[in-house]
Amino acid sequence: MKIKIRLFGRYRGITRKKELELVINGDTIWHVVNVLAKQHPAIEKDKKFIMVSKNNIYTTFDEKIEEGDTVTISPPVVSGG
């Protein structure tokens, strides 16, 4: 299925794109993250901590995706203290 991926933070720098269109052979956001990490190995170390949303609603990696969905990938939030 074909989906759109919006990228933020350092992931824009790694991919050199704001948005990508990918064909995914899986049915969850976890599959999307894995495909992105395989294409851009610098993302691999972050992949368990990436913040994700589907169609502008924050969600989890096990969220089901469908043709035409937009998945947003953001770096993990880090705070100091």
PDB file of N, CA, C and O in Angstrom, chain B, residues numbered from 101:
ATOM      1  N   MET B 101       0.838  -1.182   0.000  1.00  0.00           N
ATOM      2  CA  MET B 101       0.000   0.000   0.000  1.00  0.00           C
ATOM      3  C   MET B 101       0.879   1.240   0.000  1.00  0.00           C
ATOM      4  O   MET B 101       2.003   1.215   0.501  1.00  0.00           O
ATOM      5  N   LYS B 102       0.369   2.309  -0.557  1.00  0.00           N
ATOM      6  CA  LYS B 102       1.129   3.557  -0.651  1.00  0.00           C
ATOM      7  C   LYS B 102       0.665   4.502   0.458  1.00  0.00           C
ATOM      8  O   LYS B 102      -0.530   4.741   0.633  1.00  0.00           O
ATOM      9  N   ILE B 103       1.645   5.035   1.205  1.00  0.00           N
ATOM     10  CA  ILE B 103       1.358   6.006   2.256  1.00  0.00           C
ATOM     11  C   ILE B 103       2.311   7.190   2.128  1.00  0.00           C
ATOM     12  O   ILE B 103       3.346   7.109   1.466  1.00  0.00           O
ATOM     13  N   LYS B 104       1.937   8.287   2.776  1.00  0.00           N
ATOM     14  CA  LYS B 104       2.795   9.471   2.831  1.00  0.00           C
ATOM     15  C   LYS B 104       3.431   9.524   4.216  1.00  0.00           C
ATOM     16  O   LYS B 104       2.779   9.235   5.220  1.00  0.00           O
ATOM     17  N   ILE B 105       4.709   9.894   4.261  1.00  0.00           N
ATOM     18  CA  ILE B 105       5.424  10.058   5.525  1.00  0.00           C
ATOM     19  C   ILE B 105       5.894  11.496   5.614  1.00  0.00           C
ATOM     20  O   ILE B 105       6.577  11.994   4.720  1.00  0.00           O
ATOM     21  N   ARG B 106       5.524  12.157   6.697  1.00  0.00           N
ATOM     22  CA  ARG B 106       6.011  13.513   6.978  1.00  0.00           C
ATOM     23  C   ARG B 106       7.125  13.382   8.005  1.00  0.00           C
ATOM     24  O   ARG B 106       6.997  12.638   8.978  1.00  0.00           O
ATOM     25  N   LEU B 107       8.217  14.104   7.789  1.00  0.00           N
ATOM     26  CA  LEU B 107       9.398  13.997   8.641  1.00  0.00           C
ATOM     27  C   LEU B 107       9.700  15.321   9.328  1.00  0.00           C
ATOM     28  O   LEU B 107       9.547  16.393   8.743  1.00  0.00           O
ATOM     29  N   PHE B 108      10.133  15.224  10.584  1.00  0.00           N
ATOM     30  CA  PHE B 108      10.482  16.411  11.356  1.00  0.00           C
ATOM     31  C   PHE B 108      11.845  16.236  12.011  1.00  0.00           C
ATOM     32  O   PHE B 108      12.370  15.128  12.119  1.00  0.00           O
ATOM     33  N   GLY B 109      12.403  17.369  12.447  1.00  0.00           N
ATOM     34  CA  GLY B 109      13.665  17.366  13.184  1.00  0.00           C
ATOM     35  C   GLY B 109      14.807  16.770  12.384  1.00  0.00           C
ATOM     36  O   GLY B 109      14.936  16.999  11.182  1.00  0.00           O
ATOM     37  N   ARG B 110      15.626  16.007  13.071  1.00  0.00           N
ATOM     38  CA  ARG B 110      16.823  15.449  12.439  1.00  0.00           C
ATOM     39  C   ARG B 110      16.514  14.483  11.302  1.00  0.00           C
ATOM     40  O   ARG B 110      17.367  14.229  10.451  1.00  0.00           O
ATOM     41  N   TYR B 111      15.295  13.943  11.285  1.00  0.00           N
ATOM     42  CA  TYR B 111      14.929  13.010  10.213  1.00  0.00           C
ATOM     43  C   TYR B 111      14.804  13.714   8.869  1.00  0.00           C
ATOM     44  O   TYR B 111      15.013  13.101   7.822  1.00  0.00           O
ATOM     45  N   ARG B 112      14.464  14.995   8.896  1.00  0.00           N
ATOM     46  CA  ARG B 112      14.487  15.777   7.654  1.00  0.00           C
ATOM     47  C   ARG B 112      15.914  15.896   7.139  1.00  0.00           C
ATOM     48  O   ARG B 112      16.166  15.791   5.939  1.00  0.00           O
ATOM     49  N   GLY B 113      16.844  16.115   8.062  1.00  0.00           N
ATOM     50  CA  GLY B 113      18.248  16.219   7.669  1.00  0.00           C
ATOM     51  C   GLY B 113      18.808  14.907   7.148  1.00  0.00           C
ATOM     52  O   GLY B 113      19.569  14.892   6.181  1.00  0.00           O
ATOM     53  N   ILE B 114      18.435  13.816   7.782  1.00  0.00           N
ATOM     54  CA  ILE B 114      18.929  12.503   7.368  1.00  0.00           C
ATOM     55  C   ILE B 114      18.404  12.134   5.983  1.00  0.00           C
ATOM     56  O   ILE B 114      19.158  11.660   5.133  1.00  0.00           O
ATOM     57  N   THR B 115      17.116  12.351   5.761  1.00  0.00           N
ATOM     58  CA  THR B 115      16.502  11.960   4.486  1.00  0.00           C
ATOM     59  C   THR B 115      16.596  13.051   3.422  1.00  0.00           C
ATOM     60  O   THR B 115      16.429  12.788   2.231  1.00  0.00           O
ATOM     61  N   ARG B 116      16.868  14.292   3.873  1.00  0.00           N
ATOM     62  CA  ARG B 116      16.886  15.473   3.006  1.00  0.00           C
ATOM     63  C   ARG B 116      15.534  15.719   2.348  1.00  0.00           C
ATOM     64  O   ARG B 116      15.456  16.230   1.230  1.00  0.00           O
ATOM     65  N   LYS B 117      14.476  15.349   3.056  1.00  0.00           N
ATOM     66  CA  LYS B 117      13.110  15.532   2.551  1.00  0.00           C
ATOM     67  C   LYS B 117      12.171  15.888   3.693  1.00  0.00           C
ATOM     68  O   LYS B 117      12.381  15.468   4.831  1.00  0.00           O
ATOM     69  N   LYS B 118      11.123  16.672   3.384  1.00  0.00           N
ATOM     70  CA  LYS B 118      10.047  16.948   4.337  1.00  0.00           C
ATOM     71  C   LYS B 118       9.013  15.840   4.312  1.00  0.00           C
ATOM     72  O   LYS B 118       8.416  15.499   5.333  1.00  0.00           O
ATOM     73  N   GLU B 119       8.810  15.279   3.118  1.00  0.00           N
ATOM     74  CA  GLU B 119       7.814  14.228   2.938  1.00  0.00           C
ATOM     75  C   GLU B 119       8.337  13.168   1.986  1.00  0.00           C
ATOM     76  O   GLU B 119       9.124  13.444   1.080  1.00  0.00           O
ATOM     77  N   LEU B 120       7.879  11.954   2.217  1.00  0.00           N
ATOM     78  CA  LEU B 120       8.198  10.824   1.345  1.00  0.00           C
ATOM     79  C   LEU B 120       6.913  10.075   1.046  1.00  0.00           C
ATOM     80  O   LEU B 120       5.969  10.109   1.836  1.00  0.00           O
ATOM     81  N   GLU B 121       6.878   9.410  -0.074  1.00  0.00           N
ATOM     82  CA  GLU B 121       5.814   8.448  -0.338  1.00  0.00           C
ATOM     83  C   GLU B 121       6.474   7.089  -0.404  1.00  0.00           C
ATOM     84  O   GLU B 121       7.453   6.899  -1.125  1.00  0.00           O
ATOM     85  N   LEU B 122       5.934   6.140   0.351  1.00  0.00           N
ATOM     86  CA  LEU B 122       6.492   4.797   0.375  1.00  0.00           C
ATOM     87  C   LEU B 122       5.416   3.776   0.078  1.00  0.00           C
ATOM     88  O   LEU B 122       4.237   3.980   0.368  1.00  0.00           O
ATOM     89  N   VAL B 123       5.850   2.677  -0.507  1.00  0.00           N
ATOM     90  CA  VAL B 123       4.984   1.517  -0.662  1.00  0.00           C
ATOM     91  C   VAL B 123       5.383   0.554   0.447  1.00  0.00           C
ATOM     92  O   VAL B 123       6.533   0.119   0.518  1.00  0.00           O
ATOM     93  N   ILE B 124       4.435   0.225   1.305  1.00  0.00           N
ATOM     94  CA  ILE B 124       4.680  -0.598   2.482  1.00  0.00           C
ATOM     95  C   ILE B 124       3.989  -1.945   2.308  1.00  0.00           C
ATOM     96  O   ILE B 124       2.836  -2.007   1.883  1.00  0.00           O
ATOM     97  N   ASN B 125       4.696  -3.021   2.637  1.00  0.00           N
ATOM     98  CA  ASN B 125       4.114  -4.355   2.578  1.00  0.00           C
ATOM     99  C   ASN B 125       3.728  -4.854   3.962  1.00  0.00           C
ATOM    100  O   ASN B 125       3.673  -6.062   4.194  1.00  0.00           O
ATOM    101  N   GLY B 126       3.462  -3.946   4.871  1.00  0.00           N
ATOM    102  CA  GLY B 126       3.024  -4.297   6.213  1.00  0.00           C
ATOM    103  C   GLY B 126       1.743  -3.563   6.527  1.00  0.00           C
ATOM    104  O   GLY B 126       1.195  -2.854   5.682  1.00  0.00           O
ATOM    105  N   ASP B 127       1.263  -3.737   7.760  1.00  0.00           N
ATOM    106  CA  ASP B 127      -0.020  -3.109   8.084  1.00  0.00           C
ATOM    107  C   ASP B 127      -0.003  -2.271   9.346  1.00  0.00           C
ATOM    108  O   ASP B 127      -1.060  -1.873   9.836  1.00  0.00           O
ATOM    109  N   THR B 128       1.197  -1.990   9.889  1.00  0.00           N
ATOM    110  CA  THR B 128       1.284  -1.161  11.096  1.00  0.00           C
ATOM    111  C   THR B 128       2.345  -0.070  10.918  1.00  0.00           C
ATOM    112  O   THR B 128       3.166  -0.111  10.002  1.00  0.00           O
ATOM    113  N   ILE B 129       2.294   0.887  11.814  1.00  0.00           N
ATOM    114  CA  ILE B 129       3.292   1.957  11.797  1.00  0.00           C
ATOM    115  C   ILE B 129       4.685   1.389  12.064  1.00  0.00           C
ATOM    116  O   ILE B 129       5.672   1.937  11.575  1.00  0.00           O
ATOM    117  N   TRP B 130       4.781   0.307  12.826  1.00  0.00           N
ATOM    118  CA  TRP B 130       6.083  -0.319  13.076  1.00  0.00           C
ATOM    119  C   TRP B 130       6.725  -0.743  11.756  1.00  0.00           C
ATOM    120  O   TRP B 130       7.938  -0.613  11.596  1.00  0.00           O
ATOM    121  N   HIS B 131       5.942  -1.242  10.819  1.00  0.00           N
ATOM    122  CA  HIS B 131       6.473  -1.600   9.500  1.00  0.00           C
ATOM    123  C   HIS B 131       7.013  -0.358   8.787  1.00  0.00           C
ATOM    124  O   HIS B 131       8.057  -0.424   8.138  1.00  0.00           O
ATOM    125  N   VAL B 132       6.322   0.751   8.900  1.00  0.00           N
ATOM    126  CA  VAL B 132       6.766   2.006   8.283  1.00  0.00           C
ATOM    127  C   VAL B 132       8.124   2.416   8.849  1.00  0.00           C
ATOM    128  O   VAL B 132       9.041   2.751   8.100  1.00  0.00           O
ATOM    129  N   VAL B 133       8.244   2.388  10.174  1.00  0.00           N
ATOM    130  CA  VAL B 133       9.495   2.781  10.833  1.00  0.00           C
ATOM    131  C   VAL B 133      10.634   1.860  10.405  1.00  0.00           C
ATOM    132  O   VAL B 133      11.746   2.329  10.161  1.00  0.00           O
ATOM    133  N   ASN B 134      10.373   0.559  10.312  1.00  0.00           N
ATOM    134  CA  ASN B 134      11.413  -0.381   9.890  1.00  0.00           C
ATOM    135  C   ASN B 134      11.869  -0.140   8.463  1.00  0.00           C
ATOM    136  O   ASN B 134      13.066  -0.205   8.185  1.00  0.00           O
ATOM    137  N   VAL B 135      10.947   0.136   7.551  1.00  0.00           N
ATOM    138  CA  VAL B 135      11.308   0.422   6.163  1.00  0.00           C
ATOM    139  C   VAL B 135      12.150   1.694   6.095  1.00  0.00           C
ATOM    140  O   VAL B 135      13.159   1.739   5.392  1.00  0.00           O
ATOM    141  N   LEU B 136      11.732   2.723   6.824  1.00  0.00           N
ATOM    142  CA  LEU B 136      12.472   3.975   6.842  1.00  0.00           C
ATOM    143  C   LEU B 136      13.890   3.772   7.406  1.00  0.00           C
ATOM    144  O   LEU B 136      14.851   4.333   6.879  1.00  0.00           O
ATOM    145  N   ALA B 137      14.017   2.983   8.462  1.00  0.00           N
ATOM    146  CA  ALA B 137      15.327   2.720   9.069  1.00  0.00           C
ATOM    147  C   ALA B 137      16.227   1.915   8.129  1.00  0.00           C
ATOM    148  O   ALA B 137      17.439   2.126   8.112  1.00  0.00           O
ATOM    149  N   LYS B 138      15.661   1.012   7.358  1.00  0.00           N
ATOM    150  CA  LYS B 138      16.470   0.255   6.392  1.00  0.00           C
ATOM    151  C   LYS B 138      16.975   1.152   5.273  1.00  0.00           C
ATOM    152  O   LYS B 138      18.098   0.986   4.798  1.00  0.00           O
ATOM    153  N   GLN B 139      16.148   2.102   4.852  1.00  0.00           N
ATOM    154  CA  GLN B 139      16.553   3.020   3.788  1.00  0.00           C
ATOM    155  C   GLN B 139      17.530   4.080   4.284  1.00  0.00           C
ATOM    156  O   GLN B 139      18.343   4.589   3.511  1.00  0.00           O
ATOM    157  N   HIS B 140      17.452   4.416   5.580  1.00  0.00           N
ATOM    158  CA  HIS B 140      18.288   5.461   6.178  1.00  0.00           C
ATOM    159  C   HIS B 140      18.828   4.926   7.506  1.00  0.00           C
ATOM    160  O   HIS B 140      18.235   5.181   8.554  1.00  0.00           O
ATOM    161  N   PRO B 141      19.947   4.187   7.480  1.00  0.00           N
ATOM    162  CA  PRO B 141      20.466   3.519   8.672  1.00  0.00           C
ATOM    163  C   PRO B 141      20.720   4.427   9.876  1.00  0.00           C
ATOM    164  O   PRO B 141      20.748   3.934  11.003  1.00  0.00           O
ATOM    165  N   ALA B 142      20.904   5.718   9.682  1.00  0.00           N
ATOM    166  CA  ALA B 142      21.115   6.631  10.821  1.00  0.00           C
ATOM    167  C   ALA B 142      19.889   6.687  11.724  1.00  0.00           C
ATOM    168  O   ALA B 142      19.996   7.095  12.880  1.00  0.00           O
ATOM    169  N   ILE B 143      18.733   6.288  11.221  1.00  0.00           N
ATOM    170  CA  ILE B 143      17.501   6.292  12.011  1.00  0.00           C
ATOM    171  C   ILE B 143      17.399   5.048  12.892  1.00  0.00           C
ATOM    172  O   ILE B 143      16.649   5.043  13.868  1.00  0.00           O
ATOM    173  N   GLU B 144      18.131   4.017  12.566  1.00  0.00           N
ATOM    174  CA  GLU B 144      18.024   2.724  13.258  1.00  0.00           C
ATOM    175  C   GLU B 144      18.137   2.843  14.780  1.00  0.00           C
ATOM    176  O   GLU B 144      17.353   2.227  15.501  1.00  0.00           O
ATOM    177  N   LYS B 145      19.096   3.622  15.278  1.00  0.00           N
ATOM    178  CA  LYS B 145      19.311   3.694  16.727  1.00  0.00           C
ATOM    179  C   LYS B 145      18.158   4.372  17.473  1.00  0.00           C
ATOM    180  O   LYS B 145      17.984   4.146  18.671  1.00  0.00           O
ATOM    181  N   ASP B 146      17.382   5.188  16.790  1.00  0.00           N
ATOM    182  CA  ASP B 146      16.259   5.897  17.411  1.00  0.00           C
ATOM    183  C   ASP B 146      14.941   5.154  17.300  1.00  0.00           C
ATOM    184  O   ASP B 146      13.975   5.525  17.968  1.00  0.00           O
ATOM    185  N   LYS B 147      14.870   4.124  16.483  1.00  0.00           N
ATOM    186  CA  LYS B 147      13.563   3.655  16.028  1.00  0.00           C
ATOM    187  C   LYS B 147      12.594   3.244  17.126  1.00  0.00           C
ATOM    188  O   LYS B 147      11.385   3.351  16.920  1.00  0.00           O
ATOM    189  N   LYS B 148      13.055   2.783  18.270  1.00  0.00           N
ATOM    190  CA  LYS B 148      12.132   2.428  19.353  1.00  0.00           C
ATOM    191  C   LYS B 148      11.595   3.650  20.100  1.00  0.00           C
ATOM    192  O   LYS B 148      10.632   3.542  20.859  1.00  0.00           O
ATOM    193  N   PHE B 149      12.214   4.801  19.886  1.00  0.00           N
ATOM    194  CA  PHE B 149      11.855   6.009  20.631  1.00  0.00           C
ATOM    195  C   PHE B 149      11.193   7.085  19.781  1.00  0.00           C
ATOM    196  O   PHE B 149      10.789   8.129  20.294  1.00  0.00           O
ATOM    197  N   ILE B 150      11.085   6.833  18.494  1.00  0.00           N
ATOM    198  CA  ILE B 150      10.496   7.794  17.572  1.00  0.00           C
ATOM    199  C   ILE B 150       9.054   8.091  17.976  1.00  0.00           C
ATOM    200  O   ILE B 150       8.319   7.194  18.390  1.00  0.00           O
ATOM    201  N   MET B 151       8.657   9.350  17.851  1.00  0.00           N
ATOM    202  CA  MET B 151       7.258   9.727  18.083  1.00  0.00           C
ATOM    203  C   MET B 151       6.528   9.626  16.754  1.00  0.00           C
ATOM    204  O   MET B 151       7.021  10.093  15.727  1.00  0.00           O
ATOM    205  N   VAL B 152       5.353   9.014  16.780  1.00  0.00           N
ATOM    206  CA  VAL B 152       4.607   8.792  15.542  1.00  0.00           C
ATOM    207  C   VAL B 152       3.168   9.281  15.671  1.00  0.00           C
ATOM    208  O   VAL B 152       2.575   9.275  16.749  1.00  0.00           O
ATOM    209  N   SER B 153       2.632   9.705  14.528  1.00  0.00           N
ATOM    210  CA  SER B 153       1.205  10.009  14.470  1.00  0.00           C
ATOM    211  C   SER B 153       0.671   9.485  13.144  1.00  0.00           C
ATOM    212  O   SER B 153       1.409   9.332  12.170  1.00  0.00           O
ATOM    213  N   LYS B 154      -0.615   9.216  13.132  1.00  0.00           N
ATOM    214  CA  LYS B 154      -1.296   8.793  11.906  1.00  0.00           C
ATOM    215  C   LYS B 154      -2.420   9.768  11.656  1.00  0.00           C
ATOM    216  O   LYS B 154      -3.292   9.961  12.503  1.00  0.00           O
ATOM    217  N   ASN B 155      -2.396  10.381  10.488  1.00  0.00           N
ATOM    218  CA  ASN B 155      -3.422  11.357  10.116  1.00  0.00           C
ATOM    219  C   ASN B 155      -3.608  12.424  11.193  1.00  0.00           C
ATOM    220  O   ASN B 155      -4.729  12.776  11.562  1.00  0.00           O
ATOM    221  N   ASN B 156      -2.457  12.934  11.692  1.00  0.00           N
ATOM    222  CA  ASN B 156      -2.389  14.043  12.653  1.00  0.00           C
ATOM    223  C   ASN B 156      -2.848  13.708  14.067  1.00  0.00           C
ATOM    224  O   ASN B 156      -3.173  14.615  14.834  1.00  0.00           O
ATOM    225  N   ILE B 157      -2.882  12.432  14.429  1.00  0.00           N
ATOM    226  CA  ILE B 157      -3.224  12.020  15.792  1.00  0.00           C
ATOM    227  C   ILE B 157      -2.098  11.131  16.308  1.00  0.00           C
ATOM    228  O   ILE B 157      -1.793  10.097  15.712  1.00  0.00           O
ATOM    229  N   TYR B 158      -1.469  11.542  17.437  1.00  0.00           N
ATOM    230  CA  TYR B 158      -0.395  10.729  18.006  1.00  0.00           C
ATOM    231  C   TYR B 158      -0.909   9.333  18.299  1.00  0.00           C
ATOM    232  O   TYR B 158      -2.046   9.145  18.731  1.00  0.00           O
ATOM    233  N   THR B 159      -0.032   8.345  18.052  1.00  0.00           N
ATOM    234  CA  THR B 159      -0.437   6.956  18.206  1.00  0.00           C
ATOM    235  C   THR B 159       0.755   6.093  18.589  1.00  0.00           C
ATOM    236  O   THR B 159       1.826   6.605  18.915  1.00  0.00           O
ATOM    237  N   THR B 160       0.562   4.782  18.549  1.00  0.00           N
ATOM    238  CA  THR B 160       1.611   3.824  18.902  1.00  0.00           C
ATOM    239  C   THR B 160       2.062   3.073  17.657  1.00  0.00           C
ATOM    240  O   THR B 160       1.438   3.166  16.601  1.00  0.00           O
ATOM    241  N   PHE B 161       3.151   2.332  17.796  1.00  0.00           N
ATOM    242  CA  PHE B 161       3.706   1.580  16.680  1.00  0.00           C
ATOM    243  C   PHE B 161       2.774   0.486  16.173  1.00  0.00           C
ATOM    244  O   PHE B 161       2.865   0.097  15.008  1.00  0.00           O
ATOM    245  N   ASP B 162       1.886  -0.017  17.016  1.00  0.00           N
ATOM    246  CA  ASP B 162       1.015  -1.110  16.574  1.00  0.00           C
ATOM    247  C   ASP B 162      -0.272  -0.621  15.898  1.00  0.00           C
ATOM    248  O   ASP B 162      -1.139  -1.428  15.562  1.00  0.00           O
ATOM    249  N   GLU B 163      -0.398   0.678  15.702  1.00  0.00           N
ATOM    250  CA  GLU B 163      -1.551   1.249  14.993  1.00  0.00           C
ATOM    251  C   GLU B 163      -1.590   0.744  13.556  1.00  0.00           C
ATOM    252  O   GLU B 163      -0.575   0.766  12.860  1.00  0.00           O
ATOM    253  N   LYS B 164      -2.741   0.296  13.117  1.00  0.00           N
ATOM    254  CA  LYS B 164      -2.922  -0.179  11.742  1.00  0.00           C
ATOM    255  C   LYS B 164      -2.897   1.002  10.770  1.00  0.00           C
ATOM    256  O   LYS B 164      -3.376   2.092  11.081  1.00  0.00           O
ATOM    257  N   ILE B 165      -2.337   0.763   9.607  1.00  0.00           N
ATOM    258  CA  ILE B 165      -2.321   1.780   8.558  1.00  0.00           C
ATOM    259  C   ILE B 165      -3.113   1.276   7.362  1.00  0.00           C
ATOM    260  O   ILE B 165      -3.280   0.074   7.156  1.00  0.00           O
ATOM    261  N   GLU B 166      -3.599   2.241   6.578  1.00  0.00           N
ATOM    262  CA  GLU B 166      -4.361   1.926   5.378  1.00  0.00           C
ATOM    263  C   GLU B 166      -3.845   2.767   4.222  1.00  0.00           C
ATOM    264  O   GLU B 166      -3.172   3.778   4.422  1.00  0.00           O
ATOM    265  N   GLU B 167      -4.165   2.339   3.028  1.00  0.00           N
ATOM    266  CA  GLU B 167      -3.794   3.066   1.813  1.00  0.00           C
ATOM    267  C   GLU B 167      -4.164   4.546   1.960  1.00  0.00           C
ATOM    268  O   GLU B 167      -5.285   4.879   2.345  1.00  0.00           O
ATOM    269  N   GLY B 168      -3.207   5.428   1.650  1.00  0.00           N
ATOM    270  CA  GLY B 168      -3.465   6.859   1.676  1.00  0.00           C
ATOM    271  C   GLY B 168      -3.251   7.541   3.012  1.00  0.00           C
ATOM    272  O   GLY B 168      -3.353   8.765   3.089  1.00  0.00           O
ATOM    273  N   ASP B 169      -2.955   6.791   4.076  1.00  0.00           N
ATOM    274  CA  ASP B 169      -2.689   7.417   5.374  1.00  0.00           C
ATOM    275  C   ASP B 169      -1.446   8.289   5.309  1.00  0.00           C
ATOM    276  O   ASP B 169      -0.572   8.093   4.464  1.00  0.00           O
ATOM    277  N   THR B 170      -1.383   9.252   6.215  1.00  0.00           N
ATOM    278  CA  THR B 170      -0.182  10.063   6.409  1.00  0.00           C
ATOM    279  C   THR B 170       0.379   9.735   7.782  1.00  0.00           C
ATOM    280  O   THR B 170      -0.305   9.880   8.795  1.00  0.00           O
ATOM    281  N   VAL B 171       1.626   9.295   7.808  1.00  0.00           N
ATOM    282  CA  VAL B 171       2.318   8.962   9.059  1.00  0.00           C
ATOM    283  C   VAL B 171       3.378  10.030   9.295  1.00  0.00           C
ATOM    284  O   VAL B 171       4.183  10.319   8.411  1.00  0.00           O
ATOM    285  N   THR B 172       3.376  10.608  10.476  1.00  0.00           N
ATOM    286  CA  THR B 172       4.366  11.613  10.850  1.00  0.00           C
ATOM    287  C   THR B 172       5.411  10.969  11.752  1.00  0.00           C
ATOM    288  O   THR B 172       5.075  10.263  12.703  1.00  0.00           O
ATOM    289  N   ILE B 173       6.678  11.217  11.444  1.00  0.00           N
ATOM    290  CA  ILE B 173       7.802  10.669  12.200  1.00  0.00           C
ATOM    291  C   ILE B 173       8.567  11.851  12.803  1.00  0.00           C
ATOM    292  O   ILE B 173       9.053  12.724  12.084  1.00  0.00           O
ATOM    293  N   SER B 174       8.663  11.862  14.146  1.00  0.00           N
ATOM    294  CA  SER B 174       9.368  12.938  14.852  1.00  0.00           C
ATOM    295  C   SER B 174      10.409  12.334  15.778  1.00  0.00           C
ATOM    296  O   SER B 174      10.229  11.216  16.261  1.00  0.00           O
ATOM    297  N   PRO B 175      11.504  13.057  16.036  1.00  0.00           N
ATOM    298  CA  PRO B 175      12.518  12.559  16.963  1.00  0.00           C
ATOM    299  C   PRO B 175      11.955  12.463  18.385  1.00  0.00           C
ATOM    300  O   PRO B 175      10.974  13.127  18.721  1.00  0.00           O
ATOM    301  N   PRO B 176      12.585  11.636  19.206  1.00  0.00           N
ATOM    302  CA  PRO B 176      12.150  11.551  20.600  1.00  0.00           C
ATOM    303  C   PRO B 176      12.305  12.892  21.300  1.00  0.00           C
ATOM    304  O   PRO B 176      13.219  13.659  20.996  1.00  0.00           O
ATOM    305  N   VAL B 177      11.411  13.167  22.235  1.00  0.00           N
ATOM    306  CA  VAL B 177      11.485  14.391  23.011  1.00  0.00           C
ATOM    307  C   VAL B 177      12.411  14.153  24.198  1.00  0.00           C
ATOM    308  O   VAL B 177      12.284  13.162  24.918  1.00  0.00           O
ATOM    309  N   VAL B 178      13.330  15.068  24.383  1.00  0.00           N
ATOM    310  CA  VAL B 178      14.295  14.959  25.476  1.00  0.00           C
ATOM    311  C   VAL B 178      14.209  16.238  26.292  1.00  0.00           C
ATOM    312  O   VAL B 178      14.188  17.338  25.739  1.00  0.00           O
ATOM    313  N   SER B 179      14.161  16.088  27.603  1.00  0.00           N
ATOM    314  CA  SER B 179      14.135  17.284  28.448  1.00  0.00           C
ATOM    315  C   SER B 179      15.288  17.225  29.434  1.00  0.00           C
ATOM    316  O   SER B 179      15.738  16.145  29.819  1.00  0.00           O
ATOM    317  N   GLY B 180      15.748  18.365  29.827  1.00  0.00           N
ATOM    318  CA  GLY B 180      16.817  18.447  30.816  1.00  0.00           C
ATOM    319  C   GLY B 180      16.239  18.745  32.179  1.00  0.00           C
ATOM    320  O   GLY B 180      15.046  19.016  32.312  1.00  0.00           O
ATOM    321  N   GLY B 181      17.040  18.697  33.137  1.00  0.00           N
ATOM    322  CA  GLY B 181      16.463  18.983  34.436  1.00  0.00           C
ATOM    323  C   GLY B 181      17.456  19.113  35.440  1.00  0.00           C
ATOM    324  O   GLY B 181      17.131  19.357  36.602  1.00  0.00           O
TER     325      GLY B 181
END
